[in-house]
Amino acid sequence: MAAVFMGMIVSAGAGVGVAATLVRHAQRHWVARPAAVEA
């Protein structure tokens, strides 16, 4: 059960990492809409 719990945490962390990467990518390409990106 502990292994499953750890797996869930790792998966969640990976999802957060991907989301952060997408946000940074958007910030670079959508400079004209900083307010929309920041929101």
mmCIF file as Biopython writes it, N, C-alpha, C and O atoms, coordinates in Angstrom:
data_model
#
loop_
_atom_site.group_PDB
_atom_site.id
_atom_site.type_symbol
_atom_site.label_atom_id
_atom_site.label_alt_id
_atom_site.label_comp_id
_atom_site.label_asym_id
_atom_site.label_entity_id
_atom_site.label_seq_id
_atom_site.pdbx_PDB_ins_code
_atom_site.Cartn_x
_atom_site.Cartn_y
_atom_site.Cartn_z
_atom_site.occupancy
_atom_site.B_iso_or_equiv
_atom_site.auth_seq_id
_atom_site.auth_asym_id
_atom_site.pdbx_PDB_model_num
ATOM 1   N N  . MET A ? 1  ? 0.840  -1.205 0.000   1.0 0.0 1  A 1 
ATOM 2   C CA . MET A ? 1  ? 0.000  0.000  0.000   1.0 0.0 1  A 1 
ATOM 3   C C  . MET A ? 1  ? 0.870  1.249  0.000   1.0 0.0 1  A 1 
ATOM 4   O O  . MET A ? 1  ? 0.545  2.244  -0.647  1.0 0.0 1  A 1 
ATOM 5   N N  . ALA A ? 2  ? 1.969  1.188  0.724   1.0 0.0 2  A 1 
ATOM 6   C CA . ALA A ? 2  ? 2.870  2.341  0.775   1.0 0.0 2  A 1 
ATOM 7   C C  . ALA A ? 2  ? 3.427  2.641  -0.617  1.0 0.0 2  A 1 
ATOM 8   O O  . ALA A ? 2  ? 3.590  3.800  -0.998  1.0 0.0 2  A 1 
ATOM 9   N N  . ALA A ? 3  ? 3.718  1.567  -1.372  1.0 0.0 3  A 1 
ATOM 10  C CA . ALA A ? 3  ? 4.259  1.754  -2.722  1.0 0.0 3  A 1 
ATOM 11  C C  . ALA A ? 3  ? 3.241  2.464  -3.603  1.0 0.0 3  A 1 
ATOM 12  O O  . ALA A ? 3  ? 3.602  3.333  -4.396  1.0 0.0 3  A 1 
ATOM 13  N N  . VAL A ? 4  ? 1.975  2.097  -3.465  1.0 0.0 4  A 1 
ATOM 14  C CA . VAL A ? 4  ? 0.918  2.724  -4.260  1.0 0.0 4  A 1 
ATOM 15  C C  . VAL A ? 4  ? 0.808  4.195  -3.894  1.0 0.0 4  A 1 
ATOM 16  O O  . VAL A ? 4  ? 0.669  5.056  -4.762  1.0 0.0 4  A 1 
ATOM 17  N N  . PHE A ? 5  ? 0.873  4.475  -2.576  1.0 0.0 5  A 1 
ATOM 18  C CA . PHE A ? 5  ? 0.780  5.858  -2.104  1.0 0.0 5  A 1 
ATOM 19  C C  . PHE A ? 5  ? 1.933  6.686  -2.659  1.0 0.0 5  A 1 
ATOM 20  O O  . PHE A ? 5  ? 1.730  7.810  -3.120  1.0 0.0 5  A 1 
ATOM 21  N N  . MET A ? 6  ? 3.143  6.130  -2.614  1.0 0.0 6  A 1 
ATOM 22  C CA . MET A ? 6  ? 4.313  6.837  -3.140  1.0 0.0 6  A 1 
ATOM 23  C C  . MET A ? 6  ? 4.166  7.061  -4.639  1.0 0.0 6  A 1 
ATOM 24  O O  . MET A ? 6  ? 4.535  8.115  -5.157  1.0 0.0 6  A 1 
ATOM 25  N N  . GLY A ? 7  ? 3.626  6.063  -5.330  1.0 0.0 7  A 1 
ATOM 26  C CA . GLY A ? 7  ? 3.413  6.191  -6.769  1.0 0.0 7  A 1 
ATOM 27  C C  . GLY A ? 7  ? 2.471  7.333  -7.088  1.0 0.0 7  A 1 
ATOM 28  O O  . GLY A ? 7  ? 2.674  8.070  -8.053  1.0 0.0 7  A 1 
ATOM 29  N N  . MET A ? 8  ? 1.430  7.477  -6.264  1.0 0.0 8  A 1 
ATOM 30  C CA . MET A ? 8  ? 0.462  8.559  -6.474  1.0 0.0 8  A 1 
ATOM 31  C C  . MET A ? 8  ? 1.147  9.913  -6.283  1.0 0.0 8  A 1 
ATOM 32  O O  . MET A ? 8  ? 0.901  10.850 -7.042  1.0 0.0 8  A 1 
ATOM 33  N N  . ILE A ? 9  ? 2.007  10.011 -5.266  1.0 0.0 9  A 1 
ATOM 34  C CA . ILE A ? 9  ? 2.708  11.268 -4.991  1.0 0.0 9  A 1 
ATOM 35  C C  . ILE A ? 9  ? 3.642  11.610 -6.151  1.0 0.0 9  A 1 
ATOM 36  O O  . ILE A ? 9  ? 3.713  12.761 -6.581  1.0 0.0 9  A 1 
ATOM 37  N N  . VAL A ? 10 ? 4.357  10.602 -6.653  1.0 0.0 10 A 1 
ATOM 38  C CA . VAL A ? 10 ? 5.284  10.828 -7.767  1.0 0.0 10 A 1 
ATOM 39  C C  . VAL A ? 10 ? 4.516  11.270 -9.002  1.0 0.0 10 A 1 
ATOM 40  O O  . VAL A ? 10 ? 4.948  12.179 -9.711  1.0 0.0 10 A 1 
ATOM 41  N N  . SER A ? 11 ? 3.373  10.629 -9.265  1.0 0.0 11 A 1 
ATOM 42  C CA . SER A ? 11 ? 2.565  10.986 -10.432 1.0 0.0 11 A 1 
ATOM 43  C C  . SER A ? 11 ? 2.054  12.420 -10.303 1.0 0.0 11 A 1 
ATOM 44  O O  . SER A ? 11 ? 2.064  13.181 -11.271 1.0 0.0 11 A 1 
ATOM 45  N N  . ALA A ? 12 ? 1.609  12.781 -9.103  1.0 0.0 12 A 1 
ATOM 46  C CA . ALA A ? 12 ? 1.108  14.138 -8.874  1.0 0.0 12 A 1 
ATOM 47  C C  . ALA A ? 12 ? 2.244  15.141 -9.075  1.0 0.0 12 A 1 
ATOM 48  O O  . ALA A ? 12 ? 2.046  16.192 -9.685  1.0 0.0 12 A 1 
ATOM 49  N N  . GLY A ? 13 ? 3.426  14.817 -8.564  1.0 0.0 13 A 1 
ATOM 50  C CA . GLY A ? 13 ? 4.575  15.704 -8.716  1.0 0.0 13 A 1 
ATOM 51  C C  . GLY A ? 13 ? 4.928  15.880 -10.178 1.0 0.0 13 A 1 
ATOM 52  O O  . GLY A ? 13 ? 5.250  16.987 -10.610 1.0 0.0 13 A 1 
ATOM 53  N N  . ALA A ? 14 ? 4.871  14.796 -10.952 1.0 0.0 14 A 1 
ATOM 54  C CA . ALA A ? 14 ? 5.174  14.876 -12.382 1.0 0.0 14 A 1 
ATOM 55  C C  . ALA A ? 14 ? 4.149  15.762 -13.068 1.0 0.0 14 A 1 
ATOM 56  O O  . ALA A ? 14 ? 4.502  16.558 -13.938 1.0 0.0 14 A 1 
ATOM 57  N N  . GLY A ? 15 ? 2.885  15.634 -12.686 1.0 0.0 15 A 1 
ATOM 58  C CA . GLY A ? 15 ? 1.827  16.453 -13.283 1.0 0.0 15 A 1 
ATOM 59  C C  . GLY A ? 15 ? 2.068  17.923 -12.998 1.0 0.0 15 A 1 
ATOM 60  O O  . GLY A ? 15 ? 1.893  18.767 -13.878 1.0 0.0 15 A 1 
ATOM 61  N N  . VAL A ? 16 ? 2.470  18.236 -11.768 1.0 0.0 16 A 1 
ATOM 62  C CA . VAL A ? 16 ? 2.749  19.628 -11.401 1.0 0.0 16 A 1 
ATOM 63  C C  . VAL A ? 16 ? 3.933  20.147 -12.208 1.0 0.0 16 A 1 
ATOM 64  O O  . VAL A ? 16 ? 3.930  21.291 -12.664 1.0 0.0 16 A 1 
ATOM 65  N N  . GLY A ? 17 ? 4.942  19.301 -12.381 1.0 0.0 17 A 1 
ATOM 66  C CA . GLY A ? 17 ? 6.118  19.704 -13.149 1.0 0.0 17 A 1 
ATOM 67  C C  . GLY A ? 17 ? 5.750  20.014 -14.590 1.0 0.0 17 A 1 
ATOM 68  O O  . GLY A ? 17 ? 6.217  21.001 -15.159 1.0 0.0 17 A 1 
ATOM 69  N N  . VAL A ? 18 ? 4.909  19.168 -15.180 1.0 0.0 18 A 1 
ATOM 70  C CA . VAL A ? 18 ? 4.471  19.388 -16.565 1.0 0.0 18 A 1 
ATOM 71  C C  . VAL A ? 18 ? 3.674  20.679 -16.659 1.0 0.0 18 A 1 
ATOM 72  O O  . VAL A ? 18 ? 3.861  21.464 -17.589 1.0 0.0 18 A 1 
ATOM 73  N N  . ALA A ? 19 ? 2.780  20.900 -15.692 1.0 0.0 19 A 1 
ATOM 74  C CA . ALA A ? 19 ? 1.958  22.114 -15.699 1.0 0.0 19 A 1 
ATOM 75  C C  . ALA A ? 19 ? 2.850  23.352 -15.592 1.0 0.0 19 A 1 
ATOM 76  O O  . ALA A ? 19 ? 2.631  24.339 -16.294 1.0 0.0 19 A 1 
ATOM 77  N N  . ALA A ? 20 ? 3.850  23.301 -14.718 1.0 0.0 20 A 1 
ATOM 78  C CA . ALA A ? 20 ? 4.751  24.438 -14.547 1.0 0.0 20 A 1 
ATOM 79  C C  . ALA A ? 20 ? 5.521  24.709 -15.836 1.0 0.0 20 A 1 
ATOM 80  O O  . ALA A ? 20 ? 5.733  25.861 -16.213 1.0 0.0 20 A 1 
ATOM 81  N N  . THR A ? 21 ? 5.938  23.633 -16.508 1.0 0.0 21 A 1 
ATOM 82  C CA . THR A ? 21 ? 6.666  23.783 -17.768 1.0 0.0 21 A 1 
ATOM 83  C C  . THR A ? 21 ? 5.780  24.438 -18.815 1.0 0.0 21 A 1 
ATOM 84  O O  . THR A ? 21 ? 6.229  25.315 -19.553 1.0 0.0 21 A 1 
ATOM 85  N N  . LEU A ? 22 ? 4.511  24.010 -18.881 1.0 0.0 22 A 1 
ATOM 86  C CA . LEU A ? 22 ? 3.576  24.587 -19.849 1.0 0.0 22 A 1 
ATOM 87  C C  . LEU A ? 22 ? 3.348  26.065 -19.555 1.0 0.0 22 A 1 
ATOM 88  O O  . LEU A ? 22 ? 3.267  26.878 -20.476 1.0 0.0 22 A 1 
ATOM 89  N N  . VAL A ? 23 ? 3.246  26.417 -18.269 1.0 0.0 23 A 1 
ATOM 90  C CA . VAL A ? 23 ? 3.031  27.813 -17.889 1.0 0.0 23 A 1 
ATOM 91  C C  . VAL A ? 23 ? 4.224  28.665 -18.316 1.0 0.0 23 A 1 
ATOM 92  O O  . VAL A ? 23 ? 4.054  29.753 -18.867 1.0 0.0 23 A 1 
ATOM 93  N N  . ARG A ? 24 ? 5.436  28.161 -18.058 1.0 0.0 24 A 1 
ATOM 94  C CA . ARG A ? 24 ? 6.632  28.921 -18.435 1.0 0.0 24 A 1 
ATOM 95  C C  . ARG A ? 24 ? 6.703  29.070 -19.953 1.0 0.0 24 A 1 
ATOM 96  O O  . ARG A ? 24 ? 7.082  30.125 -20.461 1.0 0.0 24 A 1 
ATOM 97  N N  . HIS A ? 25 ? 6.340  28.013 -20.670 1.0 0.0 25 A 1 
ATOM 98  C CA . HIS A ? 25 ? 6.339  28.053 -22.134 1.0 0.0 25 A 1 
ATOM 99  C C  . HIS A ? 25 ? 5.348  29.110 -22.615 1.0 0.0 25 A 1 
ATOM 100 O O  . HIS A ? 25 ? 5.644  29.884 -23.526 1.0 0.0 25 A 1 
ATOM 101 N N  . ALA A ? 26 ? 4.176  29.133 -21.995 1.0 0.0 26 A 1 
ATOM 102 C CA . ALA A ? 26 ? 3.140  30.100 -22.371 1.0 0.0 26 A 1 
ATOM 103 C C  . ALA A ? 26 ? 3.614  31.523 -22.080 1.0 0.0 26 A 1 
ATOM 104 O O  . ALA A ? 26 ? 3.364  32.437 -22.866 1.0 0.0 26 A 1 
ATOM 105 N N  . GLN A ? 27 ? 4.297  31.708 -20.955 1.0 0.0 27 A 1 
ATOM 106 C CA . GLN A ? 27 ? 4.770  33.043 -20.592 1.0 0.0 27 A 1 
ATOM 107 C C  . GLN A ? 27 ? 5.766  33.559 -21.621 1.0 0.0 27 A 1 
ATOM 108 O O  . GLN A ? 27 ? 5.803  34.758 -21.897 1.0 0.0 27 A 1 
ATOM 109 N N  . ARG A ? 28 ? 6.573  32.672 -22.190 1.0 0.0 28 A 1 
ATOM 110 C CA . ARG A ? 28 ? 7.555  33.093 -23.187 1.0 0.0 28 A 1 
ATOM 111 C C  . ARG A ? 28 ? 6.879  33.492 -24.488 1.0 0.0 28 A 1 
ATOM 112 O O  . ARG A ? 28 ? 7.310  34.443 -25.141 1.0 0.0 28 A 1 
ATOM 113 N N  . HIS A ? 29 ? 5.816  32.773 -24.879 1.0 0.0 29 A 1 
ATOM 114 C CA . HIS A ? 29 ? 5.202  32.982 -26.185 1.0 0.0 29 A 1 
ATOM 115 C C  . HIS A ? 29 ? 4.009  33.923 -26.172 1.0 0.0 29 A 1 
ATOM 116 O O  . HIS A ? 29 ? 3.626  34.465 -27.209 1.0 0.0 29 A 1 
ATOM 117 N N  . TRP A ? 30 ? 3.416  34.118 -24.986 1.0 0.0 30 A 1 
ATOM 118 C CA . TRP A ? 30 ? 2.257  34.999 -24.913 1.0 0.0 30 A 1 
ATOM 119 C C  . TRP A ? 30 ? 2.610  36.270 -24.145 1.0 0.0 30 A 1 
ATOM 120 O O  . TRP A ? 30 ? 1.902  36.658 -23.216 1.0 0.0 30 A 1 
ATOM 121 N N  . VAL A ? 31 ? 3.697  36.909 -24.534 1.0 0.0 31 A 1 
ATOM 122 C CA . VAL A ? 31 ? 4.173  38.104 -23.835 1.0 0.0 31 A 1 
ATOM 123 C C  . VAL A ? 31 ? 3.153  39.234 -23.944 1.0 0.0 31 A 1 
ATOM 124 O O  . VAL A ? 31 ? 3.075  40.092 -23.065 1.0 0.0 31 A 1 
ATOM 125 N N  . ALA A ? 32 ? 2.373  39.233 -25.027 1.0 0.0 32 A 1 
ATOM 126 C CA . ALA A ? 32 ? 1.388  40.294 -25.234 1.0 0.0 32 A 1 
ATOM 127 C C  . ALA A ? 32 ? 0.214  40.170 -24.262 1.0 0.0 32 A 1 
ATOM 128 O O  . ALA A ? 32 ? -0.568 41.108 -24.108 1.0 0.0 32 A 1 
ATOM 129 N N  . ARG A ? 33 ? 0.086  38.996 -23.598 1.0 0.0 33 A 1 
ATOM 130 C CA . ARG A ? 33 ? -1.040 38.803 -22.685 1.0 0.0 33 A 1 
ATOM 131 C C  . ARG A ? 33 ? -0.551 38.368 -21.309 1.0 0.0 33 A 1 
ATOM 132 O O  . ARG A ? 33 ? -0.972 37.319 -20.822 1.0 0.0 33 A 1 
ATOM 133 N N  . PRO A ? 34 ? 0.330  39.145 -20.662 1.0 0.0 34 A 1 
ATOM 134 C CA . PRO A ? 34 ? 0.886  38.758 -19.362 1.0 0.0 34 A 1 
ATOM 135 C C  . PRO A ? 34 ? -0.184 38.601 -18.291 1.0 0.0 34 A 1 
ATOM 136 O O  . PRO A ? 34 ? -0.081 37.722 -17.436 1.0 0.0 34 A 1 
ATOM 137 N N  . ALA A ? 35 ? -1.223 39.454 -18.331 1.0 0.0 35 A 1 
ATOM 138 C CA . ALA A ? 35 ? -2.277 39.389 -17.323 1.0 0.0 35 A 1 
ATOM 139 C C  . ALA A ? 35 ? -3.010 38.052 -17.423 1.0 0.0 35 A 1 
ATOM 140 O O  . ALA A ? 35 ? -3.315 37.431 -16.405 1.0 0.0 35 A 1 
ATOM 141 N N  . ALA A ? 36 ? -3.290 37.614 -18.645 1.0 0.0 36 A 1 
ATOM 142 C CA . ALA A ? 36 ? -4.012 36.364 -18.850 1.0 0.0 36 A 1 
ATOM 143 C C  . ALA A ? 36 ? -3.157 35.180 -18.397 1.0 0.0 36 A 1 
ATOM 144 O O  . ALA A ? 36 ? -3.666 34.209 -17.836 1.0 0.0 36 A 1 
ATOM 145 N N  . VAL A ? 37 ? -1.848 35.276 -18.649 1.0 0.0 37 A 1 
ATOM 146 C CA . VAL A ? 37 ? -0.951 34.190 -18.271 1.0 0.0 37 A 1 
ATOM 147 C C  . VAL A ? 37 ? -0.787 34.133 -16.756 1.0 0.0 37 A 1 
ATOM 148 O O  . VAL A ? 37 ? -0.759 33.051 -16.170 1.0 0.0 37 A 1 
ATOM 149 N N  . GLU A ? 38 ? -0.679 35.293 -16.128 1.0 0.0 38 A 1 
ATOM 150 C CA . GLU A ? 38 ? -0.479 35.348 -14.682 1.0 0.0 38 A 1 
ATOM 151 C C  . GLU A ? 38 ? -1.704 34.865 -13.924 1.0 0.0 38 A 1 
ATOM 152 O O  . GLU A ? 38 ? -1.569 34.276 -12.852 1.0 0.0 38 A 1 
ATOM 153 N N  . ALA A ? 39 ? -2.898 35.101 -14.457 1.0 0.0 39 A 1 
ATOM 154 C CA . ALA A ? 39 ? -4.142 34.765 -13.773 1.0 0.0 39 A 1 
ATOM 155 C C  . ALA A ? 39 ? -4.211 33.272 -13.491 1.0 0.0 39 A 1 
ATOM 156 O O  . ALA A ? 39 ? -5.190 32.797 -12.917 1.0 0.0 39 A 1 
#
